[in-house]
């Protein structure tokens, strides 16, 4: 420690300050039947995408699919609820518009997680 120069201290301090925390992004899209022919699409995990606001994403979904969408706060986290069955279109929109890797998007089909394939 005595042999350290001032330049060594600056390098050590700067290296520790530039640490970036990576967030594990995993988006799950599921379809839930509401009434006989009505369905609701639920998107969970969009809050893990860096730089994305859920309210703006819900607004984009409602414009794209011409239906209502809202942000709900649940015990598992925040989720976006979209009226109608838009699973495939929703996944394609997430990959293209929000620049999320297709490997991070999954469908929940009967309790199984099926990866999204372009």
C-alpha positions as CSV (number, residue, x, y, z in Angstrom):
1,X,0.0,0.0,0.0
2,X,2.9,2.4,0.7
3,X,4.2,1.9,-2.9
4,X,1.0,3.0,-4.5
5,X,1.1,6.1,-6.5
6,X,-1.7,8.6,-7.0
7,X,-2.4,7.3,-10.5
8,X,-3.0,3.7,-9.2
9,X,-5.6,4.9,-6.7
10,X,-7.5,6.8,-9.5
11,X,-7.5,3.7,-11.7
12,X,-8.9,1.5,-8.9
13,X,-11.6,4.0,-8.0
14,X,-12.7,4.4,-11.6
15,X,-12.9,0.7,-12.3
16,X,-15.2,0.1,-9.4
17,X,-17.5,3.0,-10.3
18,X,-18.2,1.6,-13.8
19,X,-19.9,-1.6,-12.8
20,X,-23.1,-2.3,-14.7
21,X,-25.7,-4.6,-13.2
22,X,-27.2,-6.9,-15.9
23,X,-30.9,-7.6,-15.5
24,X,-32.3,-11.0,-16.5
25,X,-35.0,-10.3,-19.0
26,X,-37.7,-12.9,-19.3
27,X,-41.1,-12.0,-20.8
28,X,-44.0,-14.4,-20.5
29,X,-47.1,-14.0,-22.6
30,X,-50.3,-15.9,-21.8
31,X,-53.9,-16.1,-23.0
32,X,-56.7,-16.4,-20.5
33,X,-60.3,-17.1,-21.5
34,X,-62.7,-14.6,-20.0
35,X,-66.1,-15.7,-21.2
36,X,-67.2,-18.2,-23.9
37,X,-65.5,-16.5,-26.9
38,X,-63.7,-13.6,-25.1
39,X,-60.0,-13.8,-24.3
40,X,-57.4,-11.6,-22.5
41,X,-53.7,-11.5,-23.3
42,X,-51.4,-11.0,-20.3
43,X,-47.8,-9.9,-20.6
44,X,-45.6,-10.4,-17.6
45,X,-41.9,-9.3,-17.2
46,X,-41.8,-6.2,-19.3
47,X,-40.7,-4.3,-16.3
48,X,-37.3,-6.0,-16.5
49,X,-36.6,-4.4,-19.9
50,X,-34.2,-1.5,-19.3
51,X,-35.5,1.9,-20.4
52,X,-39.1,0.9,-20.9
53,X,-42.1,2.4,-19.2
54,X,-45.0,0.1,-18.7
55,X,-47.7,2.8,-19.2
56,X,-46.2,3.8,-22.6
57,X,-46.0,0.1,-23.6
58,X,-49.6,-0.4,-22.6
59,X,-50.6,2.6,-24.7
60,X,-48.6,1.2,-27.7
61,X,-50.4,-2.1,-27.4
62,X,-53.8,-0.5,-27.2
63,X,-53.1,1.6,-30.3
64,X,-51.7,-1.4,-32.2
65,X,-54.5,-3.9,-31.4
66,X,-57.4,-1.4,-31.3
67,X,-58.5,-2.5,-27.8
68,X,-58.1,-1.7,-24.2
69,X,-54.9,-2.4,-22.3
70,X,-53.8,-1.6,-18.8
71,X,-51.1,-2.0,-16.3
72,X,-51.9,-4.2,-13.2
73,X,-49.9,-4.5,-10.1
74,X,-49.9,-8.1,-8.8
75,X,-48.0,-10.1,-6.2
76,X,-45.6,-11.5,-8.9
77,X,-44.9,-8.0,-10.3
78,X,-46.4,-5.7,-12.8
79,X,-48.3,-7.0,-15.8
80,X,-50.0,-5.6,-18.9
81,X,-53.5,-6.8,-19.6
82,X,-54.7,-6.6,-23.3
83,X,-58.2,-7.3,-24.4
84,X,-58.3,-10.0,-27.1
85,X,-56.2,-12.9,-28.2
86,X,-53.0,-11.2,-29.5
87,X,-50.3,-13.6,-28.3
88,X,-48.3,-14.0,-31.5
89,X,-48.7,-10.4,-32.6
90,X,-47.7,-9.1,-29.2
91,X,-44.5,-11.2,-29.1
92,X,-43.6,-10.0,-32.5
93,X,-44.2,-6.4,-31.5
94,X,-42.1,-6.8,-28.3
95,X,-39.1,-8.2,-30.3
96,X,-39.3,-5.6,-33.1
97,X,-40.3,-2.4,-31.3
98,X,-38.6,-2.8,-27.9
99,X,-35.5,-4.6,-29.2
100,X,-35.8,-7.6,-26.9
101,X,-34.1,-10.8,-28.0
102,X,-36.5,-13.5,-29.2
103,X,-34.8,-15.9,-26.8
104,X,-36.2,-13.9,-23.8
105,X,-39.9,-14.2,-24.9
106,X,-42.0,-17.2,-23.9
107,X,-45.6,-18.3,-24.3
108,X,-47.4,-19.9,-21.4
109,X,-49.5,-22.7,-23.0
110,X,-51.2,-24.9,-20.5
111,X,-48.6,-24.4,-17.9
112,X,-45.6,-25.0,-20.2
113,X,-43.3,-22.3,-21.3
114,X,-42.8,-22.4,-25.1
115,X,-40.1,-20.2,-26.5
116,X,-41.1,-17.7,-29.2
117,X,-39.7,-18.5,-32.6
118,X,-39.7,-15.8,-35.4
